[in-house]
Amino acid sequence: MEIKNAKIRSVHLGNFERFWGAKICFGYGDSGLQCVYFGMERIRDLLKVFELSFWESLPGTNCRVKASEVHVFEIGHFMKERWILI
């Protein structure tokens, strides 16, 4: 697992095959996107980490992610030691 700098490229709310939840996609420089899914109850916690009031404000936000090649484990504030476990 490593910590990577990233930018939130897109956010979606909806029914993702078997559950209602949220999807966030990250971009790492020139590489492709990596997306994570989580339950609706985590949205408020995610907004607190980034000190935002609205879900729609997330795209374009710089962040850090603790991730492996295939899985994102935590999303963090770009400048502060504030993380949310996904």
Buried (B, 14 or more C-beta within 10 A) or exposed (E): EEEBEBBBBBBEEEEEEEEEBBBBBBBBEEEEEBEBBBEEEBBEEBBEBBEEEEBEBBEEBEBBBBBEEEEBEBBBBEEEEBBBEB
